[in-house]
Amino acid sequence: METIDIKTLLAALNWRYATKKFDPSRKIPDATWAALEQALVLSPSSYGLQPWKFLVIENPALREQLKANSWGQAQVTDASHFLVLTAKTDLTEVDVERYVQSIASVRGQKRSDLQGNYDMMVGSLVKGPRHAHIKEWAKRQTYIAFGNLMTSAALLGVDACPMEGIDAAKFDELLGLPATGYITVAACALGYRAGDDKYATYKKVRYPVGEMVEHR
């Protein structure tokens, strides 16, 4: 595996910011966007269960409706791509079985050899006390993918704006999510910054590493 050097990583993370103004004329190349979709899919999750779905909103009229329920933020319509990150509202034995069957298929294992994995996941997340909070668990998993997306975008030179300033319930309604078993968690606009976005010149405000990281 090829690796990037430390300087490249830190330069990308310093370069990125929550882009407020996108250049509507610039579109993310198909190959680059496909790589970002792969980055989402390759994100880690607890047990590997992937309790999420990512909606790429391409319909201009729908993006206008979502903008109206995002405090009118222009990023929703001006960015090259607009993504809504959703999480499962529940987890059942069917979901766990699907994942275990996938493991068996991808790794060439017998389903019977994975019964222990199945029992452990069902006991923890479906029948155990954690199930009472499964929706919040799924949301937290989705944020792992969210962070992975933004870092991957920065490394590819793509700007991003994470967005929680949205009416999630209205998003659910507009996207027809109630019948699917998913709920809106957050959104992300991606594309390329406008040349006159003043926020691009602002210095990052971060507390020193020595205050934020403790070695014990």
Rosetta constraint file for C-alpha pairs under 8 A:
AtomPair CA 4 CA 8 HARMONIC 6.40 0.50
AtomPair CA 4 CA 9 HARMONIC 6.86 0.50
AtomPair CA 5 CA 9 HARMONIC 6.54 0.50
AtomPair CA 6 CA 10 HARMONIC 6.24 0.50
AtomPair CA 7 CA 11 HARMONIC 5.93 0.50
AtomPair CA 8 CA 12 HARMONIC 6.21 0.50
AtomPair CA 9 CA 13 HARMONIC 6.40 0.50
AtomPair CA 9 CA 155 HARMONIC 7.17 0.50
AtomPair CA 10 CA 14 HARMONIC 6.06 0.50
AtomPair CA 11 CA 15 HARMONIC 5.97 0.50
AtomPair CA 12 CA 16 HARMONIC 6.27 0.50
AtomPair CA 12 CA 154 HARMONIC 5.45 0.50
AtomPair CA 12 CA 155 HARMONIC 5.56 0.50
AtomPair CA 12 CA 157 HARMONIC 7.63 0.50
AtomPair CA 13 CA 151 HARMONIC 7.13 0.50
AtomPair CA 13 CA 154 HARMONIC 6.55 0.50
AtomPair CA 13 CA 155 HARMONIC 7.84 0.50
AtomPair CA 14 CA 204 HARMONIC 7.57 0.50
AtomPair CA 15 CA 154 HARMONIC 7.44 0.50
AtomPair CA 16 CA 154 HARMONIC 5.81 0.50
AtomPair CA 16 CA 159 HARMONIC 6.56 0.50
AtomPair CA 16 CA 160 HARMONIC 7.63 0.50
AtomPair CA 17 CA 159 HARMONIC 7.47 0.50
AtomPair CA 17 CA 160 HARMONIC 7.26 0.50
AtomPair CA 17 CA 161 HARMONIC 7.40 0.50
AtomPair CA 17 CA 199 HARMONIC 7.92 0.50
AtomPair CA 17 CA 200 HARMONIC 6.93 0.50
AtomPair CA 18 CA 159 HARMONIC 7.82 0.50
AtomPair CA 18 CA 160 HARMONIC 6.08 0.50
AtomPair CA 18 CA 161 HARMONIC 4.40 0.50
AtomPair CA 18 CA 162 HARMONIC 6.54 0.50
AtomPair CA 19 CA 159 HARMONIC 6.47 0.50
AtomPair CA 19 CA 160 HARMONIC 5.87 0.50
AtomPair CA 19 CA 161 HARMONIC 5.04 0.50
AtomPair CA 19 CA 193 HARMONIC 6.33 0.50
AtomPair CA 19 CA 197 HARMONIC 7.74 0.50
AtomPair CA 19 CA 199 HARMONIC 7.16 0.50
AtomPair CA 19 CA 200 HARMONIC 7.21 0.50
AtomPair CA 20 CA 75 HARMONIC 6.56 0.50
AtomPair CA 20 CA 161 HARMONIC 6.97 0.50
AtomPair CA 20 CA 193 HARMONIC 7.86 0.50
AtomPair CA 20 CA 197 HARMONIC 6.78 0.50
AtomPair CA 20 CA 199 HARMONIC 7.02 0.50
AtomPair CA 21 CA 74 HARMONIC 7.34 0.50
AtomPair CA 21 CA 75 HARMONIC 6.40 0.50
AtomPair CA 21 CA 78 HARMONIC 7.77 0.50
AtomPair CA 21 CA 193 HARMONIC 6.00 0.50
AtomPair CA 21 CA 194 HARMONIC 5.63 0.50
AtomPair CA 21 CA 196 HARMONIC 7.93 0.50
AtomPair CA 21 CA 197 HARMONIC 5.43 0.50
AtomPair CA 22 CA 75 HARMONIC 6.42 0.50
AtomPair CA 22 CA 78 HARMONIC 5.80 0.50
AtomPair CA 22 CA 79 HARMONIC 5.34 0.50
AtomPair CA 22 CA 191 HARMONIC 6.64 0.50
AtomPair CA 22 CA 192 HARMONIC 5.63 0.50
AtomPair CA 22 CA 193 HARMONIC 4.39 0.50
AtomPair CA 22 CA 194 HARMONIC 4.74 0.50
AtomPair CA 22 CA 197 HARMONIC 7.77 0.50
AtomPair CA 23 CA 78 HARMONIC 6.73 0.50
AtomPair CA 23 CA 79 HARMONIC 6.85 0.50
AtomPair CA 23 CA 191 HARMONIC 7.58 0.50
AtomPair CA 23 CA 192 HARMONIC 5.85 0.50
AtomPair CA 23 CA 193 HARMONIC 5.58 0.50
AtomPair CA 23 CA 194 HARMONIC 4.35 0.50
AtomPair CA 23 CA 195 HARMONIC 7.60 0.50
AtomPair CA 24 CA 78 HARMONIC 4.77 0.50
AtomPair CA 24 CA 79 HARMONIC 5.90 0.50
AtomPair CA 24 CA 80 HARMONIC 6.55 0.50
AtomPair CA 26 CA 80 HARMONIC 6.66 0.50
AtomPair CA 26 CA 191 HARMONIC 7.09 0.50
AtomPair CA 26 CA 192 HARMONIC 6.43 0.50
AtomPair CA 27 CA 80 HARMONIC 4.89 0.50
AtomPair CA 27 CA 81 HARMONIC 7.88 0.50
AtomPair CA 27 CA 191 HARMONIC 6.37 0.50
AtomPair CA 27 CA 192 HARMONIC 7.57 0.50
AtomPair CA 28 CA 32 HARMONIC 6.50 0.50
AtomPair CA 28 CA 33 HARMONIC 6.23 0.50
AtomPair CA 28 CA 80 HARMONIC 6.15 0.50
AtomPair CA 28 CA 81 HARMONIC 7.58 0.50
AtomPair CA 28 CA 158 HARMONIC 7.66 0.50
AtomPair CA 28 CA 191 HARMONIC 5.94 0.50
AtomPair CA 28 CA 192 HARMONIC 7.81 0.50
AtomPair CA 29 CA 33 HARMONIC 6.26 0.50
AtomPair CA 30 CA 34 HARMONIC 6.06 0.50
AtomPair CA 31 CA 35 HARMONIC 6.29 0.50
AtomPair CA 32 CA 36 HARMONIC 6.43 0.50
AtomPair CA 32 CA 156 HARMONIC 7.56 0.50
AtomPair CA 33 CA 37 HARMONIC 6.28 0.50
AtomPair CA 34 CA 38 HARMONIC 6.29 0.50
AtomPair CA 35 CA 39 HARMONIC 6.20 0.50
AtomPair CA 36 CA 40 HARMONIC 6.35 0.50
AtomPair CA 36 CA 149 HARMONIC 6.62 0.50
AtomPair CA 36 CA 152 HARMONIC 6.82 0.50
AtomPair CA 36 CA 153 HARMONIC 6.79 0.50
AtomPair CA 37 CA 41 HARMONIC 6.38 0.50
AtomPair CA 38 CA 42 HARMONIC 5.98 0.50
AtomPair CA 39 CA 43 HARMONIC 6.25 0.50
AtomPair CA 39 CA 148 HARMONIC 6.98 0.50
AtomPair CA 39 CA 149 HARMONIC 6.23 0.50
AtomPair CA 39 CA 152 HARMONIC 6.84 0.50
AtomPair CA 40 CA 145 HARMONIC 5.66 0.50
AtomPair CA 40 CA 146 HARMONIC 7.61 0.50
AtomPair CA 40 CA 148 HARMONIC 6.92 0.50
AtomPair CA 40 CA 149 HARMONIC 5.88 0.50
AtomPair CA 41 CA 145 HARMONIC 7.96 0.50
AtomPair CA 43 CA 144 HARMONIC 7.00 0.50
AtomPair CA 43 CA 145 HARMONIC 5.16 0.50
AtomPair CA 43 CA 148 HARMONIC 6.43 0.50
AtomPair CA 44 CA 48 HARMONIC 6.44 0.50
AtomPair CA 44 CA 50 HARMONIC 7.77 0.50
AtomPair CA 44 CA 144 HARMONIC 7.06 0.50
AtomPair CA 44 CA 145 HARMONIC 7.11 0.50
AtomPair CA 45 CA 49 HARMONIC 6.26 0.50
AtomPair CA 45 CA 50 HARMONIC 5.69 0.50
AtomPair CA 45 CA 51 HARMONIC 7.97 0.50
AtomPair CA 45 CA 141 HARMONIC 5.62 0.50
AtomPair CA 45 CA 144 HARMONIC 7.24 0.50
AtomPair CA 46 CA 50 HARMONIC 7.63 0.50
AtomPair CA 46 CA 141 HARMONIC 6.94 0.50
AtomPair CA 47 CA 121 HARMONIC 7.57 0.50
AtomPair CA 49 CA 96 HARMONIC 7.43 0.50
AtomPair CA 49 CA 99 HARMONIC 6.56 0.50
AtomPair CA 50 CA 141 HARMONIC 7.56 0.50
AtomPair CA 51 CA 87 HARMONIC 5.83 0.50
AtomPair CA 51 CA 88 HARMONIC 5.39 0.50
AtomPair CA 51 CA 138 HARMONIC 5.65 0.50
AtomPair CA 51 CA 141 HARMONIC 7.14 0.50
AtomPair CA 51 CA 142 HARMONIC 7.36 0.50
AtomPair CA 52 CA 85 HARMONIC 7.36 0.50
AtomPair CA 52 CA 86 HARMONIC 5.57 0.50
AtomPair CA 52 CA 87 HARMONIC 4.30 0.50
AtomPair CA 52 CA 88 HARMONIC 5.78 0.50
AtomPair CA 52 CA 138 HARMONIC 7.19 0.50
AtomPair CA 52 CA 141 HARMONIC 7.84 0.50
AtomPair CA 52 CA 142 HARMONIC 6.10 0.50
AtomPair CA 52 CA 182 HARMONIC 7.67 0.50
AtomPair CA 53 CA 85 HARMONIC 6.37 0.50
AtomPair CA 53 CA 86 HARMONIC 5.29 0.50
AtomPair CA 53 CA 87 HARMONIC 6.34 0.50
AtomPair CA 53 CA 88 HARMONIC 7.89 0.50
AtomPair CA 53 CA 182 HARMONIC 7.74 0.50
AtomPair CA 54 CA 83 HARMONIC 6.76 0.50
AtomPair CA 54 CA 84 HARMONIC 5.90 0.50
AtomPair CA 54 CA 85 HARMONIC 4.81 0.50
AtomPair CA 54 CA 86 HARMONIC 6.09 0.50
AtomPair CA 55 CA 83 HARMONIC 5.59 0.50
AtomPair CA 55 CA 84 HARMONIC 5.04 0.50
AtomPair CA 55 CA 85 HARMONIC 6.41 0.50
AtomPair CA 55 CA 86 HARMONIC 7.65 0.50
AtomPair CA 56 CA 81 HARMONIC 7.13 0.50
AtomPair CA 56 CA 82 HARMONIC 5.97 0.50
AtomPair CA 56 CA 83 HARMONIC 4.66 0.50
AtomPair CA 56 CA 84 HARMONIC 6.55 0.50
AtomPair CA 57 CA 62 HARMONIC 7.43 0.50
AtomPair CA 57 CA 63 HARMONIC 6.67 0.50
AtomPair CA 57 CA 81 HARMONIC 7.25 0.50
AtomPair CA 57 CA 82 HARMONIC 5.55 0.50
AtomPair CA 57 CA 83 HARMONIC 6.05 0.50
AtomPair CA 57 CA 84 HARMONIC 7.42 0.50
AtomPair CA 58 CA 62 HARMONIC 7.88 0.50
AtomPair CA 58 CA 63 HARMONIC 7.36 0.50
AtomPair CA 58 CA 81 HARMONIC 7.34 0.50
AtomPair CA 58 CA 82 HARMONIC 7.43 0.50
AtomPair CA 59 CA 63 HARMONIC 6.24 0.50
AtomPair CA 60 CA 64 HARMONIC 6.28 0.50
AtomPair CA 60 CA 77 HARMONIC 7.40 0.50
AtomPair CA 61 CA 65 HARMONIC 6.43 0.50
AtomPair CA 62 CA 66 HARMONIC 6.19 0.50
AtomPair CA 62 CA 174 HARMONIC 7.90 0.50
AtomPair CA 63 CA 67 HARMONIC 6.00 0.50
AtomPair CA 63 CA 76 HARMONIC 6.39 0.50
AtomPair CA 63 CA 77 HARMONIC 5.86 0.50
AtomPair CA 63 CA 82 HARMONIC 7.91 0.50
AtomPair CA 64 CA 68 HARMONIC 6.37 0.50
AtomPair CA 64 CA 76 HARMONIC 7.61 0.50
AtomPair CA 64 CA 77 HARMONIC 6.45 0.50
AtomPair CA 65 CA 69 HARMONIC 6.71 0.50
AtomPair CA 65 CA 174 HARMONIC 7.87 0.50
AtomPair CA 66 CA 70 HARMONIC 6.26 0.50
AtomPair CA 66 CA 76 HARMONIC 7.29 0.50
AtomPair CA 66 CA 171 HARMONIC 6.59 0.50
AtomPair CA 66 CA 174 HARMONIC 7.70 0.50
AtomPair CA 67 CA 71 HARMONIC 6.91 0.50
AtomPair CA 67 CA 72 HARMONIC 5.14 0.50
AtomPair CA 67 CA 73 HARMONIC 6.08 0.50
AtomPair CA 67 CA 74 HARMONIC 7.02 0.50
AtomPair CA 67 CA 76 HARMONIC 5.53 0.50
AtomPair CA 67 CA 77 HARMONIC 6.88 0.50
AtomPair CA 68 CA 72 HARMONIC 5.06 0.50
AtomPair CA 68 CA 73 HARMONIC 7.94 0.50
AtomPair CA 69 CA 166 HARMONIC 5.95 0.50
AtomPair CA 69 CA 167 HARMONIC 5.51 0.50
AtomPair CA 69 CA 170 HARMONIC 6.89 0.50
AtomPair CA 69 CA 171 HARMONIC 7.38 0.50
AtomPair CA 70 CA 76 HARMONIC 7.89 0.50
AtomPair CA 70 CA 165 HARMONIC 5.86 0.50
AtomPair CA 70 CA 166 HARMONIC 4.20 0.50
AtomPair CA 70 CA 167 HARMONIC 6.27 0.50
AtomPair CA 71 CA 165 HARMONIC 6.96 0.50
AtomPair CA 71 CA 166 HARMONIC 6.83 0.50
AtomPair CA 74 CA 78 HARMONIC 5.85 0.50
AtomPair CA 75 CA 79 HARMONIC 5.35 0.50
AtomPair CA 75 CA 161 HARMONIC 7.68 0.50
AtomPair CA 75 CA 189 HARMONIC 6.03 0.50
AtomPair CA 76 CA 82 HARMONIC 6.13 0.50
AtomPair CA 76 CA 189 HARMONIC 6.09 0.50
AtomPair CA 77 CA 82 HARMONIC 7.65 0.50
AtomPair CA 79 CA 189 HARMONIC 5.76 0.50
AtomPair CA 79 CA 190 HARMONIC 5.62 0.50
AtomPair CA 79 CA 191 HARMONIC 5.12 0.50
AtomPair CA 79 CA 192 HARMONIC 7.24 0.50
AtomPair CA 80 CA 189 HARMONIC 7.60 0.50
AtomPair CA 80 CA 190 HARMONIC 5.99 0.50
AtomPair CA 80 CA 191 HARMONIC 4.64 0.50
AtomPair CA 80 CA 192 HARMONIC 7.47 0.50
AtomPair CA 81 CA 189 HARMONIC 5.95 0.50
AtomPair CA 81 CA 190 HARMONIC 5.18 0.50
AtomPair CA 81 CA 191 HARMONIC 6.28 0.50
AtomPair CA 82 CA 187 HARMONIC 7.37 0.50
AtomPair CA 82 CA 188 HARMONIC 5.95 0.50
AtomPair CA 82 CA 189 HARMONIC 4.56 0.50
AtomPair CA 82 CA 190 HARMONIC 6.26 0.50
AtomPair CA 83 CA 187 HARMONIC 5.54 0.50
AtomPair CA 83 CA 188 HARMONIC 5.13 0.50
AtomPair CA 83 CA 189 HARMONIC 6.25 0.50
AtomPair CA 83 CA 190 HARMONIC 7.89 0.50
AtomPair CA 84 CA 184 HARMONIC 6.88 0.50
AtomPair CA 84 CA 185 HARMONIC 7.66 0.50
AtomPair CA 84 CA 186 HARMONIC 6.15 0.50
AtomPair CA 84 CA 187 HARMONIC 4.32 0.50
AtomPair CA 84 CA 188 HARMONIC 6.46 0.50
AtomPair CA 85 CA 142 HARMONIC 7.09 0.50
AtomPair CA 85 CA 146 HARMONIC 7.69 0.50
AtomPair CA 85 CA 184 HARMONIC 6.12 0.50
AtomPair CA 85 CA 185 HARMONIC 5.70 0.50
AtomPair CA 85 CA 186 HARMONIC 5.47 0.50
AtomPair CA 85 CA 187 HARMONIC 5.69 0.50
AtomPair CA 85 CA 188 HARMONIC 7.85 0.50
AtomPair CA 86 CA 139 HARMONIC 7.80 0.50
AtomPair CA 86 CA 142 HARMONIC 7.19 0.50
AtomPair CA 86 CA 182 HARMONIC 5.94 0.50
AtomPair CA 86 CA 183 HARMONIC 5.21 0.50
AtomPair CA 86 CA 184 HARMONIC 4.43 0.50
AtomPair CA 86 CA 185 HARMONIC 5.17 0.50
AtomPair CA 86 CA 186 HARMONIC 7.21 0.50
AtomPair CA 87 CA 135 HARMONIC 7.57 0.50
AtomPair CA 87 CA 138 HARMONIC 5.60 0.50
AtomPair CA 87 CA 139 HARMONIC 5.58 0.50
AtomPair CA 87 CA 142 HARMONIC 6.34 0.50
AtomPair CA 87 CA 182 HARMONIC 5.23 0.50
AtomPair CA 87 CA 183 HARMONIC 5.50 0.50
AtomPair CA 87 CA 184 HARMONIC 6.66 0.50
AtomPair CA 87 CA 185 HARMONIC 6.51 0.50
AtomPair CA 88 CA 135 HARMONIC 6.70 0.50
AtomPair CA 88 CA 138 HARMONIC 6.14 0.50
AtomPair CA 88 CA 139 HARMONIC 7.88 0.50
AtomPair CA 88 CA 181 HARMONIC 5.77 0.50
AtomPair CA 88 CA 182 HARMONIC 4.39 0.50
AtomPair CA 88 CA 183 HARMONIC 6.54 0.50
AtomPair CA 89 CA 134 HARMONIC 7.22 0.50
AtomPair CA 89 CA 135 HARMONIC 4.91 0.50
AtomPair CA 89 CA 138 HARMONIC 7.39 0.50
AtomPair CA 89 CA 181 HARMONIC 5.58 0.50
AtomPair CA 89 CA 182 HARMONIC 5.45 0.50
AtomPair CA 89 CA 183 HARMONIC 6.59 0.50
AtomPair CA 90 CA 134 HARMONIC 6.16 0.50
AtomPair CA 90 CA 135 HARMONIC 6.09 0.50
AtomPair CA 90 CA 181 HARMONIC 7.16 0.50
AtomPair CA 91 CA 95 HARMONIC 6.18 0.50
AtomPair CA 91 CA 96 HARMONIC 7.72 0.50
AtomPair CA 91 CA 125 HARMONIC 7.27 0.50
AtomPair CA 91 CA 126 HARMONIC 6.24 0.50
AtomPair CA 91 CA 131 HARMONIC 7.82 0.50
AtomPair CA 91 CA 134 HARMONIC 7.01 0.50
AtomPair CA 92 CA 96 HARMONIC 6.59 0.50
AtomPair CA 92 CA 122 HARMONIC 7.74 0.50
AtomPair CA 92 CA 126 HARMONIC 5.75 0.50
AtomPair CA 93 CA 97 HARMONIC 6.00 0.50
AtomPair CA 93 CA 122 HARMONIC 6.36 0.50
AtomPair CA 93 CA 126 HARMONIC 6.78 0.50
AtomPair CA 94 CA 98 HARMONIC 6.15 0.50
AtomPair CA 95 CA 99 HARMONIC 6.45 0.50
AtomPair CA 96 CA 100 HARMONIC 6.20 0.50
AtomPair CA 96 CA 118 HARMONIC 6.58 0.50
AtomPair CA 96 CA 121 HARMONIC 7.06 0.50
AtomPair CA 96 CA 122 HARMONIC 6.92 0.50
AtomPair CA 97 CA 101 HARMONIC 6.01 0.50
AtomPair CA 97 CA 118 HARMONIC 6.94 0.50
AtomPair CA 98 CA 102 HARMONIC 6.23 0.50
AtomPair CA 99 CA 103 HARMONIC 6.30 0.50
AtomPair CA 100 CA 104 HARMONIC 6.32 0.50
AtomPair CA 100 CA 111 HARMONIC 7.24 0.50
AtomPair CA 100 CA 114 HARMONIC 6.89 0.50
AtomPair CA 100 CA 117 HARMONIC 7.63 0.50
AtomPair CA 100 CA 118 HARMONIC 6.58 0.50
AtomPair CA 101 CA 105 HARMONIC 6.20 0.50
AtomPair CA 101 CA 111 HARMONIC 6.45 0.50
AtomPair CA 102 CA 106 HARMONIC 5.99 0.50
AtomPair CA 103 CA 107 HARMONIC 5.84 0.50
AtomPair CA 103 CA 108 HARMONIC 7.86 0.50
AtomPair CA 103 CA 109 HARMONIC 7.41 0.50
AtomPair CA 104 CA 108 HARMONIC 5.44 0.50
AtomPair CA 104 CA 109 HARMONIC 4.44 0.50
AtomPair CA 104 CA 110 HARMONIC 5.78 0.50
AtomPair CA 104 CA 111 HARMONIC 5.64 0.50
AtomPair CA 104 CA 114 HARMONIC 7.62 0.50
AtomPair CA 105 CA 109 HARMONIC 6.70 0.50
AtomPair CA 109 CA 113 HARMONIC 7.05 0.50
AtomPair CA 109 CA 114 HARMONIC 7.96 0.50
AtomPair CA 110 CA 114 HARMONIC 7.07 0.50
AtomPair CA 111 CA 115 HARMONIC 6.92 0.50
AtomPair CA 114 CA 118 HARMONIC 6.41 0.50
AtomPair CA 115 CA 119 HARMONIC 6.09 0.50
AtomPair CA 116 CA 120 HARMONIC 6.08 0.50
AtomPair CA 117 CA 121 HARMONIC 6.26 0.50
AtomPair CA 118 CA 122 HARMONIC 6.09 0.50
AtomPair CA 119 CA 123 HARMONIC 5.83 0.50
AtomPair CA 120 CA 124 HARMONIC 6.11 0.50
AtomPair CA 121 CA 125 HARMONIC 5.84 0.50
AtomPair CA 121 CA 126 HARMONIC 7.33 0.50
AtomPair CA 122 CA 126 HARMONIC 4.75 0.50
AtomPair CA 122 CA 127 HARMONIC 5.99 0.50
AtomPair CA 122 CA 128 HARMONIC 7.59 0.50
AtomPair CA 123 CA 127 HARMONIC 5.11 0.50
AtomPair CA 123 CA 128 HARMONIC 5.26 0.50
AtomPair CA 124 CA 128 HARMONIC 4.82 0.50
AtomPair CA 124 CA 129 HARMONIC 7.36 0.50
AtomPair CA 124 CA 130 HARMONIC 6.44 0.50
AtomPair CA 124 CA 131 HARMONIC 7.59 0.50
AtomPair CA 125 CA 129 HARMONIC 7.53 0.50
AtomPair CA 125 CA 130 HARMONIC 5.48 0.50
AtomPair CA 125 CA 131 HARMONIC 5.03 0.50
AtomPair CA 125 CA 134 HARMONIC 7.08 0.50
AtomPair CA 126 CA 130 HARMONIC 7.59 0.50
AtomPair CA 126 CA 131 HARMONIC 5.34 0.50
AtomPair CA 127 CA 131 HARMONIC 6.51 0.50
AtomPair CA 130 CA 134 HARMONIC 6.32 0.50
AtomPair CA 133 CA 137 HARMONIC 6.28 0.50
AtomPair CA 134 CA 138 HARMONIC 6.13 0.50
AtomPair CA 135 CA 139 HARMONIC 6.32 0.50
AtomPair CA 136 CA 140 HARMONIC 6.28 0.50
AtomPair CA 137 CA 141 HARMONIC 6.42 0.50
AtomPair CA 138 CA 142 HARMONIC 6.31 0.50
AtomPair CA 139 CA 143 HARMONIC 6.52 0.50
AtomPair CA 139 CA 185 HARMONIC 6.44 0.50
AtomPair CA 140 CA 144 HARMONIC 6.78 0.50
AtomPair CA 141 CA 145 HARMONIC 6.97 0.50
AtomPair CA 142 CA 146 HARMONIC 6.27 0.50
AtomPair CA 142 CA 185 HARMONIC 7.62 0.50
AtomPair CA 143 CA 147 HARMONIC 6.19 0.50
AtomPair CA 144 CA 148 HARMONIC 6.31 0.50
AtomPair CA 145 CA 149 HARMONIC 6.08 0.50
AtomPair CA 146 CA 150 HARMONIC 6.51 0.50
AtomPair CA 147 CA 151 HARMONIC 6.31 0.50
AtomPair CA 148 CA 152 HARMONIC 6.05 0.50
AtomPair CA 149 CA 153 HARMONIC 6.03 0.50
AtomPair CA 150 CA 154 HARMONIC 6.21 0.50
AtomPair CA 150 CA 160 HARMONIC 6.46 0.50
AtomPair CA 151 CA 155 HARMONIC 6.32 0.50
AtomPair CA 152 CA 156 HARMONIC 6.38 0.50
AtomPair CA 153 CA 157 HARMONIC 6.20 0.50
AtomPair CA 153 CA 158 HARMONIC 4.84 0.50
AtomPair CA 153 CA 159 HARMONIC 6.59 0.50
AtomPair CA 153 CA 160 HARMONIC 7.11 0.50
AtomPair CA 154 CA 158 HARMONIC 5.46 0.50
AtomPair CA 154 CA 159 HARMONIC 6.45 0.50
AtomPair CA 154 CA 160 HARMONIC 7.87 0.50
AtomPair CA 158 CA 190 HARMONIC 6.82 0.50
AtomPair CA 158 CA 191 HARMONIC 5.78 0.50
AtomPair CA 158 CA 192 HARMONIC 6.02 0.50
AtomPair CA 159 CA 190 HARMONIC 5.60 0.50
AtomPair CA 159 CA 191 HARMONIC 5.27 0.50
AtomPair CA 159 CA 192 HARMONIC 5.14 0.50
AtomPair CA 159 CA 193 HARMONIC 6.26 0.50
AtomPair CA 160 CA 188 HARMONIC 6.65 0.50
AtomPair CA 160 CA 189 HARMONIC 5.57 0.50
AtomPair CA 160 CA 190 HARMONIC 4.36 0.50
AtomPair CA 160 CA 191 HARMONIC 6.48 0.50
AtomPair CA 160 CA 192 HARMONIC 7.88 0.50
AtomPair CA 161 CA 188 HARMONIC 5.52 0.50
AtomPair CA 161 CA 189 HARMONIC 5.14 0.50
AtomPair CA 161 CA 190 HARMONIC 6.49 0.50
AtomPair CA 162 CA 186 HARMONIC 7.60 0.50
AtomPair CA 162 CA 187 HARMONIC 6.18 0.50
AtomPair CA 162 CA 188 HARMONIC 4.55 0.50
AtomPair CA 162 CA 189 HARMONIC 6.68 0.50
AtomPair CA 163 CA 186 HARMONIC 5.99 0.50
AtomPair CA 163 CA 187 HARMONIC 5.01 0.50
AtomPair CA 163 CA 188 HARMONIC 5.52 0.50
AtomPair CA 163 CA 189 HARMONIC 7.60 0.50
AtomPair CA 164 CA 185 HARMONIC 7.90 0.50
AtomPair CA 164 CA 186 HARMONIC 5.19 0.50
AtomPair CA 164 CA 187 HARMONIC 6.54 0.50
AtomPair CA 166 CA 171 HARMONIC 7.81 0.50
AtomPair CA 166 CA 186 HARMONIC 7.54 0.50
AtomPair CA 166 CA 187 HARMONIC 7.93 0.50
AtomPair CA 167 CA 171 HARMONIC 6.21 0.50
AtomPair CA 168 CA 172 HARMONIC 6.16 0.50
AtomPair CA 168 CA 183 HARMONIC 7.85 0.50
AtomPair CA 168 CA 184 HARMONIC 5.50 0.50
AtomPair CA 168 CA 185 HARMONIC 6.96 0.50
AtomPair CA 168 CA 186 HARMONIC 7.50 0.50
AtomPair CA 169 CA 173 HARMONIC 6.41 0.50
AtomPair CA 169 CA 184 HARMONIC 7.41 0.50
AtomPair CA 170 CA 174 HARMONIC 6.15 0.50
AtomPair CA 171 CA 175 HARMONIC 5.94 0.50
AtomPair CA 171 CA 184 HARMONIC 6.68 0.50
AtomPair CA 172 CA 176 HARMONIC 5.92 0.50
AtomPair CA 172 CA 177 HARMONIC 4.91 0.50
AtomPair CA 172 CA 178 HARMONIC 6.46 0.50
AtomPair CA 172 CA 183 HARMONIC 6.14 0.50
AtomPair CA 172 CA 184 HARMONIC 5.98 0.50
AtomPair CA 173 CA 177 HARMONIC 6.38 0.50
AtomPair CA 173 CA 178 HARMONIC 7.05 0.50
AtomPair CA 176 CA 180 HARMONIC 7.48 0.50
AtomPair CA 177 CA 181 HARMONIC 6.74 0.50
AtomPair CA 177 CA 182 HARMONIC 5.73 0.50
AtomPair CA 177 CA 183 HARMONIC 6.19 0.50
AtomPair CA 177 CA 184 HARMONIC 7.96 0.50
AtomPair CA 178 CA 182 HARMONIC 6.68 0.50
AtomPair CA 178 CA 183 HARMONIC 7.12 0.50
AtomPair CA 193 CA 197 HARMONIC 6.81 0.50
AtomPair CA 193 CA 200 HARMONIC 7.92 0.50
AtomPair CA 197 CA 201 HARMONIC 7.98 0.50
AtomPair CA 198 CA 202 HARMONIC 7.19 0.50
AtomPair CA 207 CA 211 HARMONIC 6.62 0.50
AtomPair CA 207 CA 212 HARMONIC 6.78 0.50
AtomPair CA 208 CA 212 HARMONIC 6.49 0.50
AtomPair CA 209 CA 213 HARMONIC 5.61 0.50
AtomPair CA 210 CA 214 HARMONIC 7.03 0.50
